[in-house]
Amino acid sequence: MANDVSRRDWLKGGSAIAMAMLLGEGANAQNMAVPGFVPTPENPIRLGTNENPYGMSRVARNAIIDMFDTAHLYGRGKYMELIDVLAEMEGAKRENITFSGGSGEILKTLGLITAVEGGSVLTADPTYHDLTRYAGRRGVNIIQVPVDDNMTIDLDAMRAAYTDDVSIIYLVNPNNPLPTIMEKNKLKEFCLEMSQKCLVFIDEAYHEYVQNPDYETMVPLAVANENILVARTASKIHGFAGVRLGIAYGSPTWIGKLREFMTGGTNQLAVAGAAASYKDTETQDFCRRKNQESLAIVYELFDKHNVNYVKSNANFVFFETGQEATEVRQLFRDNGVLVGRPFAPFTTWCRVSMGKPEDMRYFAEVYEKLFT
Ligand SMILES: Cc1ncc(COP(=O)(O)O)c(C=O)c1O
């Protein structure tokens, strides 16, 4: 490296070569907006795991690069800065917040706590599987309550399914793979009532994508009550899926318990990037707008062909194919598109994540070729 250009300046320069080297060859080439990209079964468009196709914001990348200067030292780096950014954003105190290596670590830790301390997990079906799979493999009893006819988590049925043995109620809002939400007032009432009996844990992984007046975050309840906990993640709109940063909001008791049980935790680069990213509302607005553009393309396709689908409060759509999901997944893969895995009991439905609008136009072409 030339002496007059520091490594950091060179990386920050944003030239195509520097960026390509930073990201690894071809790492960012899995979408139709890249000139010359041809989707193949080996290098498909990634519409299977609800990632952000725009990646991390420029300010987050630069904050991570700056952090390299001290990343060889032990210590928490910008941990307290990130705590303060989020505390101010969410009206919480420092003791109401902790971090993890992706929110998956929080989910699994709660599964572990249940396995160690006893009790059952009450949740919806279908829903995200990290907590229940981890807990179930450690012998925890899992009670699953089917979603209602509108594909929404059925809070009355959850109340009815509660038994004295339940120690955690796990609710995902918006849910996944069904991108539906629970109505805010009903959910608040449920949280306040059921948290008298056990922990009510709300997973808000897709919070930043929601644009629905019936939705509300449960963070204010979590910081004001003993037994309500909320998880968020930087993996979705912030584009940190590979960097790994999760956030828990709750009472000092539950935050302390999570800290005691977690073994992985965060790294300084993820924390520094997140401290910048959560302040960068412009990039989040951009991603939300583009997500709506992509959703509109998919809705138009499905409306045109009278396909049953669940309108999205997140960055993915769930639609009926009438064929086994494993077969459908393979058909899409053969045509260069990676879609979601099968989600029992809806095994003849498919989940497609929103890529860039160009990706969704390609998805629409493939869909029409395969299914119309
Ligand atoms: C509902 C939900 N919760 C949690 C996660 C875990 O995300 P991460 O561990 O990347 O924070 C995901 C990932 O897709 C998810 O969909």
The ligand as an ORCA input file, in Angstrom:
! r2SCAN-3c Opt
* xyz 0 1
  C     -38.506    -14.120     13.318
  C     -37.024    -14.251     13.371
  N     -36.404    -14.153     14.543
  C     -35.080    -14.259     14.653
  C     -34.300    -14.482     13.537
  C     -32.827    -14.652     13.744
  O     -32.121    -13.640     13.189
  P     -30.615    -13.331     13.597
  O     -30.105    -14.455     14.435
  O     -29.896    -13.192     12.317
  O     -30.679    -12.059     14.372
  C     -34.895    -14.573     12.276
  C     -34.087    -14.836     11.077
  O     -34.534    -15.008      9.985
  C     -36.301    -14.465     12.194
  O     -36.934    -14.577     11.030
*
